[in-house]
Structures are given as C-alpha cells and as structure tokens.
Amino acid sequence: MTVLCLIETEAGGGAADASMRALVVARGLADSAGEDLAAVWVGPAEAIDPVGLVSAGVSSAWAIGSAGMSGYAPLAWARALSGLAADLPRLPGGVGPERGPVSAVVAAATDHGNEVFAHLGAITGLPMAASCVSATRTSPTECSLVRQRWAGSLLEDAVLEAPLALLTVAADAIPADAVAADPASAAAAGLRVEHYEPLLADGDLLVLASESAERRSGVSLASARVVVGGGRGVGGPEGFAVLEELAGLLGAAVGVSRVVTSEGWRPHRQQVGQTGTKITPELYLACGISGAIQHMAGCQGAKTIVAINTDSGAPIVAKADYAVIGDLHEVIPALIAALKAR
C-alpha cells in the first residue's frame, strides 16, 4: 500500500513549506500501517530537490506532466491524482501489484490543496477530510483523524471510512522542526523521480490559472519566517511604504488585516486571518492591528507576536508576547533607523 502526498512548488522552485509539513502527517499515516510514502507534483521532475523529500520519509516520487498543464488547473490536477492513484501499482517504477493499491492521498490545506481535493472527492465519489493534524490507519478502509474545526479554535477526533482516504493537512499546526530528518543520509539514499502522463477529460483545462513573475516574486506569506502586518492604524495605502521598507530589511513578508483588503488598500493575497492566509512565522510584528478573532485565527501559529498599537486595550495587545504602546508612524521609522545603524 502507498500514501500519495501532493507537493506544491514555490515561485523560485522547490517544495512549498506547507507541503513539506503535510508530509509529516502523510508519513505518520503511512508508518501506522507499514506503507510506502510517495510524493507527487505537477511540473518537471527537476522542480523539486529529491533530497528534501527523502529526508521527509518519501520512498518514491512522481512528476505529473501533460500538454497544457503549464499553470494551476484544479480539475486537471484532481483528474491526474485520481488517475495516478488508480494506475500506480501497474506503472514502471511504481510500488508493484504485490504491494496493493494507493490507500490515501494527502495535501496541505492551502487554497490550492483544498480546491483540488474538493474536485478529487467529486471525481472519486469519496469523502474528503480537511484541516487534519494527525492521521492513523486503523483498518484497510478506516482512518482515525484529529482535525481542526472553527478556524483551529478546537480539535475534533473523527473517523474516516473510505477505501481511498482523501486528507488535507492544517500545515500551521505542524512545527517546522518536525519536517526534516537527516539531509546527509537522504542525499546518500537518492530518489528516482518518475514521470506520469495523465489522461484528462474534456473541459479539465477549462480553468487554468497562472501568475505573473511579479506576483510570484518575493517572500511567501504562508512560509515566511518573519511577517510584518499592517491594519487600519496604518492609515491608508501610502502608509505601507514604511512597512515594506522594514520587511525588506528583515527579509519578511507583508501581511494585512481584513479591513485593509476591504478598503482596497492591499490585495487579498496578503490577508492574514480566517478568510485569508494562516501564518506560522518565528516573528509576527503586528502594526496598527486591533486583533479581531478572525485575524487571530490566522496568526495564532506565530512563535512570537509583537504588537505596536496606540490602544493598550486592543485585543491583540492582550494576546501578544510583547507590546509597544505607541504610534507605529514613530516606532517603525525608529526601528528602521536602528536596524540600518547595525
């Protein structure tokens, strides 16, 4: 038996941090039943360094390619995963018919992962469990799960009954230090990447999205080690210039609260929160953000939260590890000057 894990790729190449964390849960599921773990991604074989995959416990890898799949096509991706899951035992380089079929398909609970798996569930007619933090095989057709509910405010124990388990992983719940094992031994082990050409149906490529080089440049919000966040207190679109400068000095990504995107000051892709991106940085510097429940649901995975706010009674001040009560338009320039001086 084999567990497949979908790996998303970063803008500059390589596996996305959320996908590497999803591998932790996929590996736990495979280990619970003595199964193999295989990685799969859409794109060329060289898009991902196999050393990191072996270090995460991957024993085989498949690169999916097809004419026209040059961008993100959720239905085509789902069709390809369904086909690979069905064909894997018979493919050269696969696990072999004596090892049985694929038992589970796993992905990170990103926007792409959840959308692809919704299509995958529809194609296969099987249930999909979202936002899992652990999974254990209890029988050939049953998995015991722990998954996030209510934006991660509580955990649910659940049982998934299906011949093929479809799971997405709440990557923000998986610590970064749980991802890698021993890169040196992984490099010595090696990993051959096989190619899979999916059989697509008419209309699978009707929705095909691609991002410009400008959109894909910079630090990824979901995987950034430092995030500089701005809220209503920034004052307007022009107020983010100083936050951008600070982010540049720290090698950080810029995040925003929901009200900022609602006002049209910044794009939705930068929103941190329940309806935006969940972040897990080492440091979250929240500037002029009040800290609504929905926003805190998106940043509760941060190791350290520092709030800069003029209101000492703001909810985020009570939840922060450190707070600076002051005007961000005075505090941030002073911080920038201190960083430049060092």
Contacts in CASP RR format, 6 or more apart in sequence:
PFRMAT RR
TARGET T0000
AUTHOR 0000-0000-0000
METHOD contacts of the structure
MODEL  1
MTVLCLIETEAGGGAADASMRALVVARGLADSAGEDLAAVWVGPAEAIDP
VGLVSAGVSSAWAIGSAGMSGYAPLAWARALSGLAADLPRLPGGVGPERG
PVSAVVAAATDHGNEVFAHLGAITGLPMAASCVSATRTSPTECSLVRQRW
AGSLLEDAVLEAPLALLTVAADAIPADAVAADPASAAAAGLRVEHYEPLL
ADGDLLVLASESAERRSGVSLASARVVVGGGRGVGGPEGFAVLEELAGLL
GAAVGVSRVVTSEGWRPHRQQVGQTGTKITPELYLACGISGAIQHMAGCQ
GAKTIVAINTDSGAPIVAKADYAVIGDLHEVIPALIAALKAR
1 33 0 8 1.000
1 34 0 8 1.000
1 35 0 8 1.000
1 36 0 8 1.000
1 95 0 8 1.000
1 99 0 8 1.000
1 100 0 8 1.000
1 101 0 8 1.000
1 102 0 8 1.000
1 103 0 8 1.000
2 30 0 8 1.000
2 35 0 8 1.000
2 36 0 8 1.000
2 37 0 8 1.000
2 38 0 8 1.000
2 60 0 8 1.000
2 88 0 8 1.000
2 95 0 8 1.000
2 99 0 8 1.000
2 100 0 8 1.000
2 101 0 8 1.000
2 102 0 8 1.000
2 103 0 8 1.000
3 26 0 8 1.000
3 29 0 8 1.000
3 30 0 8 1.000
3 35 0 8 1.000
3 36 0 8 1.000
3 37 0 8 1.000
3 38 0 8 1.000
3 102 0 8 1.000
3 103 0 8 1.000
3 104 0 8 1.000
3 105 0 8 1.000
3 106 0 8 1.000
4 38 0 8 1.000
4 39 0 8 1.000
4 40 0 8 1.000
4 81 0 8 1.000
4 84 0 8 1.000
4 85 0 8 1.000
4 88 0 8 1.000
4 102 0 8 1.000
4 104 0 8 1.000
4 105 0 8 1.000
4 106 0 8 1.000
5 19 0 8 1.000
5 22 0 8 1.000
5 23 0 8 1.000
5 26 0 8 1.000
5 37 0 8 1.000
5 38 0 8 1.000
5 39 0 8 1.000
5 40 0 8 1.000
5 58 0 8 1.000
5 105 0 8 1.000
5 106 0 8 1.000
5 107 0 8 1.000
6 19 0 8 1.000
6 22 0 8 1.000
6 40 0 8 1.000
6 41 0 8 1.000
6 77 0 8 1.000
6 81 0 8 1.000
6 105 0 8 1.000
6 106 0 8 1.000
6 107 0 8 1.000
6 108 0 8 1.000
6 113 0 8 1.000
6 116 0 8 1.000
7 15 0 8 1.000
7 16 0 8 1.000
7 19 0 8 1.000
7 20 0 8 1.000
7 23 0 8 1.000
7 39 0 8 1.000
7 40 0 8 1.000
7 41 0 8 1.000
7 48 0 8 1.000
7 53 0 8 1.000
8 15 0 8 1.000
8 16 0 8 1.000
8 18 0 8 1.000
8 19 0 8 1.000
8 41 0 8 1.000
8 107 0 8 1.000
8 108 0 8 1.000
8 110 0 8 1.000
8 112 0 8 1.000
8 113 0 8 1.000
9 15 0 8 1.000
9 16 0 8 1.000
9 41 0 8 1.000
9 43 0 8 1.000
9 47 0 8 1.000
9 48 0 8 1.000
10 16 0 8 1.000
10 17 0 8 1.000
10 220 0 8 1.000
10 223 0 8 1.000
11 211 0 8 1.000
11 216 0 8 1.000
11 217 0 8 1.000
11 218 0 8 1.000
11 220 0 8 1.000
12 216 0 8 1.000
13 47 0 8 1.000
13 48 0 8 1.000
14 47 0 8 1.000
14 48 0 8 1.000
14 49 0 8 1.000
15 41 0 8 1.000
15 48 0 8 1.000
15 49 0 8 1.000
15 52 0 8 1.000
15 53 0 8 1.000
16 108 0 8 1.000
16 110 0 8 1.000
16 220 0 8 1.000
16 222 0 8 1.000
16 223 0 8 1.000
17 171 0 8 1.000
17 176 0 8 1.000
17 220 0 8 1.000
17 222 0 8 1.000
17 223 0 8 1.000
18 108 0 8 1.000
18 109 0 8 1.000
18 110 0 8 1.000
18 171 0 8 1.000
18 222 0 8 1.000
18 223 0 8 1.000
19 107 0 8 1.000
19 108 0 8 1.000
19 171 0 8 1.000
20 52 0 8 1.000
20 56 0 8 1.000
20 179 0 8 1.000
21 108 0 8 1.000
21 169 0 8 1.000
21 171 0 8 1.000
21 174 0 8 1.000
21 176 0 8 1.000
21 178 0 8 1.000
21 179 0 8 1.000
22 106 0 8 1.000
22 107 0 8 1.000
22 108 0 8 1.000
22 109 0 8 1.000
22 168 0 8 1.000
22 169 0 8 1.000
22 171 0 8 1.000
22 174 0 8 1.000
23 37 0 8 1.000
23 39 0 8 1.000
23 53 0 8 1.000
23 56 0 8 1.000
23 57 0 8 1.000
23 58 0 8 1.000
23 179 0 8 1.000
24 56 0 8 1.000
24 169 0 8 1.000
24 174 0 8 1.000
24 178 0 8 1.000
24 179 0 8 1.000
25 106 0 8 1.000
25 132 0 8 1.000
25 133 0 8 1.000
25 134 0 8 1.000
25 135 0 8 1.000
25 167 0 8 1.000
25 169 0 8 1.000
25 174 0 8 1.000
26 37 0 8 1.000
26 104 0 8 1.000
26 106 0 8 1.000
26 169 0 8 1.000
27 37 0 8 1.000
27 56 0 8 1.000
27 57 0 8 1.000
28 134 0 8 1.000
28 135 0 8 1.000
28 136 0 8 1.000
29 35 0 8 1.000
29 104 0 8 1.000
29 106 0 8 1.000
29 135 0 8 1.000
29 136 0 8 1.000
29 137 0 8 1.000
29 143 0 8 1.000
29 165 0 8 1.000
29 167 0 8 1.000
30 36 0 8 1.000
30 37 0 8 1.000
30 104 0 8 1.000
32 135 0 8 1.000
32 136 0 8 1.000
32 137 0 8 1.000
33 103 0 8 1.000
33 137 0 8 1.000
35 103 0 8 1.000
35 137 0 8 1.000
36 59 0 8 1.000
36 60 0 8 1.000
36 95 0 8 1.000
36 99 0 8 1.000
37 57 0 8 1.000
37 58 0 8 1.000
37 59 0 8 1.000
38 58 0 8 1.000
38 59 0 8 1.000
38 60 0 8 1.000
38 61 0 8 1.000
38 62 0 8 1.000
38 88 0 8 1.000
38 95 0 8 1.000
39 48 0 8 1.000
39 53 0 8 1.000
39 58 0 8 1.000
39 60 0 8 1.000
39 61 0 8 1.000
39 62 0 8 1.000
40 61 0 8 1.000
40 62 0 8 1.000
40 63 0 8 1.000
40 64 0 8 1.000
40 81 0 8 1.000
40 84 0 8 1.000
40 196 0 8 1.000
41 47 0 8 1.000
41 48 0 8 1.000
41 62 0 8 1.000
41 63 0 8 1.000
41 64 0 8 1.000
42 63 0 8 1.000
42 64 0 8 1.000
42 65 0 8 1.000
42 69 0 8 1.000
42 71 0 8 1.000
42 77 0 8 1.000
42 80 0 8 1.000
43 63 0 8 1.000
43 64 0 8 1.000
43 65 0 8 1.000
43 69 0 8 1.000
44 63 0 8 1.000
44 65 0 8 1.000
45 63 0 8 1.000
45 193 0 8 1.000
45 195 0 8 1.000
47 63 0 8 1.000
48 61 0 8 1.000
50 58 0 8 1.000
50 61 0 8 1.000
50 190 0 8 1.000
50 191 0 8 1.000
50 193 0 8 1.000
51 183 0 8 1.000
51 186 0 8 1.000
51 187 0 8 1.000
51 190 0 8 1.000
51 191 0 8 1.000
52 180 0 8 1.000
52 183 0 8 1.000
52 186 0 8 1.000
53 61 0 8 1.000
53 186 0 8 1.000
53 191 0 8 1.000
54 186 0 8 1.000
54 187 0 8 1.000
54 189 0 8 1.000
54 190 0 8 1.000
54 191 0 8 1.000
55 180 0 8 1.000
55 181 0 8 1.000
55 182 0 8 1.000
55 183 0 8 1.000
55 185 0 8 1.000
55 186 0 8 1.000
56 179 0 8 1.000
56 180 0 8 1.000
56 181 0 8 1.000
57 181 0 8 1.000
58 191 0 8 1.000
59 191 0 8 1.000
60 93 0 8 1.000
60 94 0 8 1.000
60 95 0 8 1.000
60 191 0 8 1.000
60 192 0 8 1.000
60 194 0 8 1.000
61 191 0 8 1.000
61 192 0 8 1.000
61 193 0 8 1.000
61 194 0 8 1.000
62 84 0 8 1.000
62 88 0 8 1.000
62 193 0 8 1.000
62 194 0 8 1.000
62 195 0 8 1.000
62 196 0 8 1.000
63 193 0 8 1.000
63 194 0 8 1.000
63 195 0 8 1.000
63 196 0 8 1.000
64 77 0 8 1.000
64 80 0 8 1.000
64 84 0 8 1.000
64 196 0 8 1.000
64 197 0 8 1.000
64 198 0 8 1.000
65 80 0 8 1.000
65 195 0 8 1.000
65 196 0 8 1.000
65 197 0 8 1.000
65 198 0 8 1.000
66 76 0 8 1.000
66 80 0 8 1.000
66 197 0 8 1.000
66 198 0 8 1.000
66 200 0 8 1.000
68 205 0 8 1.000
68 208 0 8 1.000
69 76 0 8 1.000
69 77 0 8 1.000
69 80 0 8 1.000
69 205 0 8 1.000
69 208 0 8 1.000
70 208 0 8 1.000
70 210 0 8 1.000
71 208 0 8 1.000
71 209 0 8 1.000
71 210 0 8 1.000
72 112 0 8 1.000
72 208 0 8 1.000
72 209 0 8 1.000
72 210 0 8 1.000
73 204 0 8 1.000
73 205 0 8 1.000
73 207 0 8 1.000
73 208 0 8 1.000
73 209 0 8 1.000
74 112 0 8 1.000
74 115 0 8 1.000
74 116 0 8 1.000
74 119 0 8 1.000
74 207 0 8 1.000
75 119 0 8 1.000
75 203 0 8 1.000
75 204 0 8 1.000
75 205 0 8 1.000
75 206 0 8 1.000
75 207 0 8 1.000
76 198 0 8 1.000
76 200 0 8 1.000
76 204 0 8 1.000
76 205 0 8 1.000
76 208 0 8 1.000
77 116 0 8 1.000
77 119 0 8 1.000
78 116 0 8 1.000
78 117 0 8 1.000
78 119 0 8 1.000
78 120 0 8 1.000
78 121 0 8 1.000
78 122 0 8 1.000
78 123 0 8 1.000
79 119 0 8 1.000
79 123 0 8 1.000
79 198 0 8 1.000
79 199 0 8 1.000
79 200 0 8 1.000
79 201 0 8 1.000
79 204 0 8 1.000
80 196 0 8 1.000
80 198 0 8 1.000
80 200 0 8 1.000
81 105 0 8 1.000
81 116 0 8 1.000
81 120 0 8 1.000
82 120 0 8 1.000
82 123 0 8 1.000
82 124 0 8 1.000
83 198 0 8 1.000
83 199 0 8 1.000
84 102 0 8 1.000
84 196 0 8 1.000
84 198 0 8 1.000
85 101 0 8 1.000
85 102 0 8 1.000
85 105 0 8 1.000
85 164 0 8 1.000
86 101 0 8 1.000
86 102 0 8 1.000
87 196 0 8 1.000
88 94 0 8 1.000
88 95 0 8 1.000
88 101 0 8 1.000
88 102 0 8 1.000
89 95 0 8 1.000
89 96 0 8 1.000
89 97 0 8 1.000
89 99 0 8 1.000
89 100 0 8 1.000
89 101 0 8 1.000
89 102 0 8 1.000
90 96 0 8 1.000
90 97 0 8 1.000
91 194 0 8 1.000
91 196 0 8 1.000
92 194 0 8 1.000
93 192 0 8 1.000
93 194 0 8 1.000
94 194 0 8 1.000
101 164 0 8 1.000
102 164 0 8 1.000
103 137 0 8 1.000
103 140 0 8 1.000
103 164 0 8 1.000
103 165 0 8 1.000
104 135 0 8 1.000
104 137 0 8 1.000
104 143 0 8 1.000
104 164 0 8 1.000
104 165 0 8 1.000
104 166 0 8 1.000
104 167 0 8 1.000
105 117 0 8 1.000
105 120 0 8 1.000
105 164 0 8 1.000
105 165 0 8 1.000
105 166 0 8 1.000
105 167 0 8 1.000
106 135 0 8 1.000
106 167 0 8 1.000
106 168 0 8 1.000
106 169 0 8 1.000
107 113 0 8 1.000
107 116 0 8 1.000
107 117 0 8 1.000
107 167 0 8 1.000
107 168 0 8 1.000
107 169 0 8 1.000
108 168 0 8 1.000
108 169 0 8 1.000
108 171 0 8 1.000
109 130 0 8 1.000
109 131 0 8 1.000
109 132 0 8 1.000
109 168 0 8 1.000
109 169 0 8 1.000
109 170 0 8 1.000
109 171 0 8 1.000
110 171 0 8 1.000
110 222 0 8 1.000
113 168 0 8 1.000
114 130 0 8 1.000
114 168 0 8 1.000
117 128 0 8 1.000
117 130 0 8 1.000
117 166 0 8 1.000
117 168 0 8 1.000
118 128 0 8 1.000
120 128 0 8 1.000
120 166 0 8 1.000
121 127 0 8 1.000
121 128 0 8 1.000
121 166 0 8 1.000
124 164 0 8 1.000
124 166 0 8 1.000
126 162 0 8 1.000
126 163 0 8 1.000
126 164 0 8 1.000
126 166 0 8 1.000
127 160 0 8 1.000
127 162 0 8 1.000
127 166 0 8 1.000
128 166 0 8 1.000
128 167 0 8 1.000
128 168 0 8 1.000
129 145 0 8 1.000
129 147 0 8 1.000
129 158 0 8 1.000
129 160 0 8 1.000
129 165 0 8 1.000
129 166 0 8 1.000
129 167 0 8 1.000
129 168 0 8 1.000
130 147 0 8 1.000
130 167 0 8 1.000
130 168 0 8 1.000
131 147 0 8 1.000
131 148 0 8 1.000
131 149 0 8 1.000
131 152 0 8 1.000
131 168 0 8 1.000
131 169 0 8 1.000
131 170 0 8 1.000
132 145 0 8 1.000
132 146 0 8 1.000
132 147 0 8 1.000
132 148 0 8 1.000
132 167 0 8 1.000
132 168 0 8 1.000
132 169 0 8 1.000
132 170 0 8 1.000
133 146 0 8 1.000
133 147 0 8 1.000
133 148 0 8 1.000
133 155 0 8 1.000
133 169 0 8 1.000
133 170 0 8 1.000
133 173 0 8 1.000
133 174 0 8 1.000
134 145 0 8 1.000
134 146 0 8 1.000
135 143 0 8 1.000
135 144 0 8 1.000
135 145 0 8 1.000
135 146 0 8 1.000
135 165 0 8 1.000
135 167 0 8 1.000
136 143 0 8 1.000
136 144 0 8 1.000
136 145 0 8 1.000
137 143 0 8 1.000
138 144 0 8 1.000
138 159 0 8 1.000
140 163 0 8 1.000
141 161 0 8 1.000
141 162 0 8 1.000
141 163 0 8 1.000
142 159 0 8 1.000
142 160 0 8 1.000
142 161 0 8 1.000
143 159 0 8 1.000
143 160 0 8 1.000
143 165 0 8 1.000
143 167 0 8 1.000
144 157 0 8 1.000
144 158 0 8 1.000
144 159 0 8 1.000
145 157 0 8 1.000
145 158 0 8 1.000
145 159 0 8 1.000
145 160 0 8 1.000
145 167 0 8 1.000
146 155 0 8 1.000
146 156 0 8 1.000
146 157 0 8 1.000
146 158 0 8 1.000
147 155 0 8 1.000
147 156 0 8 1.000
147 158 0 8 1.000
147 170 0 8 1.000
148 154 0 8 1.000
148 155 0 8 1.000
148 156 0 8 1.000
148 170 0 8 1.000
148 173 0 8 1.000
149 155 0 8 1.000
149 156 0 8 1.000
151 273 0 8 1.000
151 274 0 8 1.000
151 294 0 8 1.000
151 297 0 8 1.000
151 298 0 8 1.000
152 170 0 8 1.000
152 173 0 8 1.000
152 297 0 8 1.000
152 300 0 8 1.000
153 297 0 8 1.000
160 167 0 8 1.000
170 278 0 8 1.000
171 222 0 8 1.000
171 278 0 8 1.000
171 280 0 8 1.000
172 278 0 8 1.000
172 279 0 8 1.000
172 280 0 8 1.000
172 298 0 8 1.000
172 300 0 8 1.000
172 301 0 8 1.000
173 301 0 8 1.000
176 280 0 8 1.000
215 269 0 8 1.000
218 253 0 8 1.000
219 247 0 8 1.000
219 251 0 8 1.000
219 252 0 8 1.000
219 253 0 8 1.000
220 253 0 8 1.000
221 227 0 8 1.000
221 253 0 8 1.000
221 254 0 8 1.000
221 255 0 8 1.000
221 269 0 8 1.000
221 270 0 8 1.000
221 272 0 8 1.000
221 277 0 8 1.000
221 279 0 8 1.000
222 277 0 8 1.000
222 278 0 8 1.000
222 279 0 8 1.000
224 252 0 8 1.000
224 253 0 8 1.000
224 279 0 8 1.000
224 281 0 8 1.000
225 252 0 8 1.000
225 281 0 8 1.000
225 282 0 8 1.000
225 283 0 8 1.000
226 247 0 8 1.000
226 250 0 8 1.000
226 251 0 8 1.000
226 252 0 8 1.000
226 253 0 8 1.000
226 281 0 8 1.000
226 282 0 8 1.000
226 283 0 8 1.000
226 284 0 8 1.000
226 285 0 8 1.000
227 252 0 8 1.000
227 253 0 8 1.000
227 254 0 8 1.000
227 255 0 8 1.000
227 272 0 8 1.000
227 279 0 8 1.000
227 281 0 8 1.000
227 283 0 8 1.000
227 284 0 8 1.000
227 285 0 8 1.000
227 299 0 8 1.000
227 302 0 8 1.000
228 243 0 8 1.000
228 246 0 8 1.000
228 247 0 8 1.000
228 250 0 8 1.000
228 252 0 8 1.000
228 253 0 8 1.000
228 254 0 8 1.000
228 255 0 8 1.000
228 285 0 8 1.000
228 287 0 8 1.000
229 243 0 8 1.000
229 254 0 8 1.000
229 255 0 8 1.000
229 256 0 8 1.000
229 257 0 8 1.000
229 272 0 8 1.000
229 284 0 8 1.000
229 285 0 8 1.000
229 286 0 8 1.000
229 287 0 8 1.000
229 289 0 8 1.000
230 240 0 8 1.000
230 243 0 8 1.000
230 254 0 8 1.000
230 255 0 8 1.000
230 256 0 8 1.000
230 257 0 8 1.000
230 260 0 8 1.000
230 286 0 8 1.000
230 287 0 8 1.000
230 288 0 8 1.000
230 289 0 8 1.000
231 256 0 8 1.000
231 257 0 8 1.000
231 259 0 8 1.000
231 260 0 8 1.000
231 287 0 8 1.000
231 288 0 8 1.000
231 289 0 8 1.000
231 290 0 8 1.000
232 257 0 8 1.000
232 259 0 8 1.000
232 260 0 8 1.000
232 263 0 8 1.000
232 288 0 8 1.000
232 289 0 8 1.000
232 290 0 8 1.000
233 287 0 8 1.000
233 288 0 8 1.000
233 289 0 8 1.000
233 328 0 8 1.000
234 240 0 8 1.000
234 243 0 8 1.000
234 260 0 8 1.000
234 265 0 8 1.000
234 287 0 8 1.000
234 288 0 8 1.000
234 328 0 8 1.000
236 263 0 8 1.000
236 265 0 8 1.000
237 264 0 8 1.000
237 265 0 8 1.000
237 266 0 8 1.000
239 329 0 8 1.000
240 254 0 8 1.000
240 265 0 8 1.000
240 266 0 8 1.000
242 329 0 8 1.000
242 332 0 8 1.000
242 333 0 8 1.000
242 336 0 8 1.000
243 254 0 8 1.000
243 287 0 8 1.000
243 332 0 8 1.000
244 254 0 8 1.000
245 336 0 8 1.000
246 252 0 8 1.000
246 285 0 8 1.000
246 332 0 8 1.000
246 335 0 8 1.000
246 336 0 8 1.000
246 339 0 8 1.000
247 253 0 8 1.000
247 254 0 8 1.000
249 336 0 8 1.000
249 339 0 8 1.000
249 340 0 8 1.000
250 339 0 8 1.000
252 281 0 8 1.000
252 285 0 8 1.000
254 266 0 8 1.000
254 270 0 8 1.000
255 266 0 8 1.000
255 270 0 8 1.000
255 271 0 8 1.000
255 272 0 8 1.000
255 279 0 8 1.000
256 265 0 8 1.000
256 266 0 8 1.000
256 270 0 8 1.000
256 271 0 8 1.000
256 272 0 8 1.000
257 271 0 8 1.000
257 272 0 8 1.000
257 273 0 8 1.000
257 289 0 8 1.000
257 290 0 8 1.000
257 291 0 8 1.000
257 292 0 8 1.000
257 295 0 8 1.000
258 271 0 8 1.000
258 273 0 8 1.000
258 275 0 8 1.000
258 276 0 8 1.000
258 292 0 8 1.000
258 294 0 8 1.000
258 295 0 8 1.000
260 266 0 8 1.000
260 270 0 8 1.000
260 271 0 8 1.000
261 267 0 8 1.000
261 268 0 8 1.000
261 270 0 8 1.000
261 271 0 8 1.000
268 276 0 8 1.000
269 277 0 8 1.000
270 277 0 8 1.000
271 277 0 8 1.000
272 278 0 8 1.000
272 279 0 8 1.000
272 295 0 8 1.000
272 298 0 8 1.000
272 299 0 8 1.000
273 294 0 8 1.000
273 295 0 8 1.000
273 296 0 8 1.000
273 297 0 8 1.000
273 298 0 8 1.000
273 299 0 8 1.000
274 293 0 8 1.000
274 294 0 8 1.000
274 295 0 8 1.000
274 297 0 8 1.000
274 298 0 8 1.000
275 294 0 8 1.000
276 298 0 8 1.000
277 298 0 8 1.000
278 297 0 8 1.000
278 298 0 8 1.000
278 299 0 8 1.000
278 301 0 8 1.000
279 298 0 8 1.000
279 299 0 8 1.000
279 301 0 8 1.000
279 302 0 8 1.000
280 301 0 8 1.000
280 302 0 8 1.000
280 303 0 8 1.000
281 302 0 8 1.000
281 303 0 8 1.000
282 302 0 8 1.000
282 303 0 8 1.000
282 304 0 8 1.000
283 302 0 8 1.000
283 303 0 8 1.000
283 304 0 8 1.000
283 306 0 8 1.000
284 299 0 8 1.000
284 302 0 8 1.000
284 304 0 8 1.000
284 305 0 8 1.000
284 306 0 8 1.000
285 306 0 8 1.000
285 308 0 8 1.000
286 299 0 8 1.000
286 305 0 8 1.000
286 306 0 8 1.000
286 307 0 8 1.000
286 308 0 8 1.000
286 309 0 8 1.000
286 316 0 8 1.000
286 320 0 8 1.000
287 308 0 8 1.000
287 309 0 8 1.000
287 328 0 8 1.000
287 331 0 8 1.000
287 332 0 8 1.000
288 307 0 8 1.000
288 308 0 8 1.000
288 309 0 8 1.000
288 310 0 8 1.000
288 328 0 8 1.000
289 295 0 8 1.000
289 307 0 8 1.000
289 309 0 8 1.000
289 314 0 8 1.000
289 316 0 8 1.000
290 309 0 8 1.000
290 311 0 8 1.000
290 314 0 8 1.000
290 315 0 8 1.000
290 316 0 8 1.000
291 314 0 8 1.000
291 315 0 8 1.000
291 316 0 8 1.000
291 319 0 8 1.000
292 315 0 8 1.000
293 315 0 8 1.000
295 316 0 8 1.000
296 315 0 8 1.000
296 316 0 8 1.000
296 319 0 8 1.000
299 305 0 8 1.000
304 321 0 8 1.000
304 322 0 8 1.000
305 316 0 8 1.000
305 319 0 8 1.000
305 320 0 8 1.000
305 321 0 8 1.000
305 322 0 8 1.000
306 320 0 8 1.000
306 321 0 8 1.000
306 322 0 8 1.000
306 323 0 8 1.000
306 324 0 8 1.000
307 314 0 8 1.000
307 316 0 8 1.000
307 317 0 8 1.000
307 319 0 8 1.000
307 320 0 8 1.000
307 322 0 8 1.000
307 323 0 8 1.000
307 324 0 8 1.000
308 323 0 8 1.000
308 324 0 8 1.000
308 326 0 8 1.000
308 328 0 8 1.000
308 331 0 8 1.000
308 332 0 8 1.000
309 316 0 8 1.000
309 317 0 8 1.000
309 323 0 8 1.000
309 324 0 8 1.000
309 325 0 8 1.000
309 326 0 8 1.000
309 328 0 8 1.000
310 325 0 8 1.000
310 326 0 8 1.000
310 327 0 8 1.000
310 328 0 8 1.000
311 317 0 8 1.000
311 325 0 8 1.000
312 323 0 8 1.000
312 325 0 8 1.000
317 323 0 8 1.000
317 325 0 8 1.000
324 331 0 8 1.000
END
